Amino acid sequence: MDGYFIVILSDPDAQVLRTRLTRDPGLHPGTHACEPATEHLLYFELCNDAETACRRERQLRHWNRARRAHLISTMNPLWRDLRSLW
């Protein structure tokens, strides 16, 4: 798929939720130095242009944990790792 993905990643225990912008949501976890290799992809959105994607990423980053958790649950109620889709 072409475009920009806004993703929400978590550690295996879902204690920490990280919001990122990427071109490849299937990118192997841990490719960034600050991210552990055991992160799970819990949520993603596709945007067609970089400006819209950056705005949406900033919006989600400012949401509190409860609001992001609700967003994840609407798409992925069991909080399964979605990397298998890629």
Secondary structure, DSSP 8 states (H G I E B T S, - for coil): --SEEEEEEE-TTS--EEEEEES-TTS-TT-STTS-TT-EEEEEEEESSHHHHHHHHHHHHHS-HHHHHHHHHHH-TT---GGGG-
